């Protein structure tokens, strides 16, 4: 498999989720979460940048061109990361399920025969350890009271079909396995990559606005 | 004639853009310096991939090397070779003096939430172990926030990576 086929879906997921997570900056339920979600967003976008760089090393061009110069239809991100989720329970449900899926995906890339991919995956994994802890902490917190547990359960059920679309084949089986404790519907049909949510276009407009409006040769 | 030693000395004068008490050499982000006549190649590993100081560090290194009269080439290495274990003993002491608790050594597995929630971390101001986790995340990707119950000071803890 080419680097582009292997890494672009992952890089696009990280970039888009980074943008979605950054939408909590300033309006999260409390200040500590403004800081946490901003930091997680920054890390995800950093991972996207490094992954785009590996793809650009193979295809030519730059990481920025891959991140911002494609049309919305050319992105390979899963529908899960495209969703605008203004509800905190939905956001935590996505955060938790994404981290579980991402762990499985990164574990698999750490075994890649391409040393550059394996090396980068190992580095990403170390940073993700902190995201996982954060997600686990929130899951525990929201499962602790009746009201929050009911809201989280409902959110997990809503998010689950799109979350399944993050992985396919054997990795998806592993994902079902590792989320068994959450008692999610085993018969759920995944919302697959390539199925656009309609929310990508709007995000793309915002995400690429500066780059599209900057004069040629602008440096930052 | 530029030597590798001169380059290391010059790089040791560049402060970390976000934690200026410590230099890039103390931080352990410079993996290799190779001098070939007038060309200097530096292998540089970012701390965190999303660190916004990456470009600033790279440009600062290139400028210092150019000032030595050599032609700089800075290679950013995107693998797992940087760890907080690479921060030098002097670097750790400088961090502590600046009120930033140095990172715990890297363990065999990834860090666990229970560990962060334990009292294993020392307050950089009073040395007490009566500290608790306030936030896994802090003002930059590499720090978390803790609170010391002994001297009643919040402080920043360098994350282990």
HADDOCK unambig.tbl for C-alpha pairs under 7 A between the chains (distance, minus, plus):
assign (segid A and resid 32 and name CA) (segid B and resid 135 and name CA) 6.43 0.50 0.50
assign (segid A and resid 35 and name CA) (segid B and resid 137 and name CA) 6.51 0.50 0.50
assign (segid A and resid 35 and name CA) (segid B and resid 138 and name CA) 6.31 0.50 0.50
assign (segid A and resid 36 and name CA) (segid B and resid 137 and name CA) 5.03 0.50 0.50
assign (segid A and resid 39 and name CA) (segid B and resid 137 and name CA) 6.52 0.50 0.50
assign (segid A and resid 39 and name CA) (segid B and resid 141 and name CA) 5.82 0.50 0.50
assign (segid A and resid 42 and name CA) (segid B and resid 50 and name CA) 5.57 0.50 0.50
assign (segid A and resid 43 and name CA) (segid B and resid 49 and name CA) 6.62 0.50 0.50
assign (segid A and resid 43 and name CA) (segid B and resid 50 and name CA) 4.71 0.50 0.50
assign (segid A and resid 45 and name CA) (segid B and resid 50 and name CA) 6.39 0.50 0.50
assign (segid A and resid 46 and name CA) (segid B and resid 49 and name CA) 4.81 0.50 0.50
assign (segid A and resid 46 and name CA) (segid B and resid 50 and name CA) 3.49 0.50 0.50
assign (segid A and resid 47 and name CA) (segid B and resid 49 and name CA) 5.95 0.50 0.50
assign (segid A and resid 47 and name CA) (segid B and resid 50 and name CA) 6.63 0.50 0.50
assign (segid A and resid 50 and name CA) (segid B and resid 49 and name CA) 6.99 0.50 0.50
assign (segid A and resid 116 and name CA) (segid B and resid 79 and name CA) 6.98 0.50 0.50
assign (segid A and resid 119 and name CA) (segid B and resid 79 and name CA) 4.28 0.50 0.50
assign (segid A and resid 119 and name CA) (segid B and resid 80 and name CA) 5.52 0.50 0.50
assign (segid A and resid 120 and name CA) (segid B and resid 78 and name CA) 5.63 0.50 0.50
assign (segid A and resid 120 and name CA) (segid B and resid 79 and name CA) 4.53 0.50 0.50
assign (segid A and resid 120 and name CA) (segid B and resid 80 and name CA) 6.40 0.50 0.50
assign (segid A and resid 122 and name CA) (segid B and resid 80 and name CA) 5.68 0.50 0.50
assign (segid A and resid 123 and name CA) (segid B and resid 79 and name CA) 5.85 0.50 0.50
assign (segid A and resid 123 and name CA) (segid B and resid 80 and name CA) 4.47 0.50 0.50
assign (segid A and resid 126 and name CA) (segid B and resid 110 and name CA) 6.82 0.50 0.50
assign (segid A and resid 126 and name CA) (segid B and resid 161 and name CA) 5.99 0.50 0.50
assign (segid A and resid 129 and name CA) (segid B and resid 110 and name CA) 6.35 0.50 0.50
assign (segid A and resid 129 and name CA) (segid B and resid 111 and name CA) 6.92 0.50 0.50
assign (segid A and resid 133 and name CA) (segid B and resid 112 and name CA) 6.98 0.50 0.50
assign (segid A and resid 133 and name CA) (segid B and resid 113 and name CA) 5.60 0.50 0.50
assign (segid A and resid 134 and name CA) (segid B and resid 136 and name CA) 7.00 0.50 0.50
